C-alpha cells in the first residue's frame, strides 16, 4: 500500500492515504456531513454518523488535512482495477455500461465520493488533492482515471441539461469510448425555467481543464438527487500546464509505517459534488 505523504512548501494542507481504520472513518464522517446533512442524500449511514457502502473496504482513501489543526478537510477514494475485481466491479458499473474499459490500454483506476468541507472549498484544497492523485497514478503506473462528476438536480434538471449542452460541443469522447446510463434523466417539466446563468460545478470544471472527456449522457442518481456524468482522463493527454503543476512538480515526501487494517479554483461556495 502506498503511504507517501505530500506536503508543499509553506502550504497549509497536506495529503496522504488513510493509514488506519480511524482515518477511513474520518473520511466517512466528512462524507456524511457533506452528502447527507448538507445535500440531503439518502445514503447508508450507521449509528456513528458514518456514510459508508460496500466499496469502502476495497478502496484506498486519499485525505487532505489542515496542518493548522489536523482537521480533515477533503477526501476521495481510489478503486484500482485489481481491487474492483475483488469488490465485484467498479462503483460506476451500478450506473453505466462500462464495456468501453476493455478498449483502454494500460491500467485504470476509479475515484469516487470526493467531498470538501464547506470552509475549505478553494483552489489550494483541490490542488493538493490532485497532487496526491497524480503521485498515486505515477507510482502505480495508471494510464486512465475515471469517475462520475455530479450536478445537483434540485432544480428538476435544468442545470444538468444546460451544462450537458455546453459539454457536448468540445468535450465528448469518441464513439468507441461512450458509456450508456442505466437510468436516464427524468423528463424536464415543460413549465420549468430559470433566468439564472448556469454555473458549472468547480469539480467538473477542474476535470475539463485537466483535459478530461465526457463519455456520453448522464445517469440519474435519485438517492443523491444528482445527474452523474461519466468522466475519463487519459494521463498521457493532460493539458501541459496542469501536467507540469500536478505531475512533474517535485514534492518533499516521507513514508511513515502503515497501520492500515483495510484492504486495499477558488470558486463560488456551491458544494463540490462527489465523483462516482
Secondary structure, DSSP 4 states (H G I P E B T S, - for coil): ---EEEE-TT-SEEEEE--SHHHHHHHHHHHIIIIIIIT-----B-TTS-B--GGGGGSEEEEEEETTTTEEEEEEEEEEHHHHHHHTS-GGGGTEE-GGGGG--SEEEEEEEEEE-GGG-SHHHHHHHHHHHHHHHHHTTEEEEEEEEEEE-TTSSHHHHHHHHHHHHHSBPPGGG--EESSPPPPPPTT----SPP---HHHHHHHHTT-EE-SS-EEETTTTEEEEEEEEEGGG--HHHHIIIII---EEEEPPP---S------SSPPPPB-
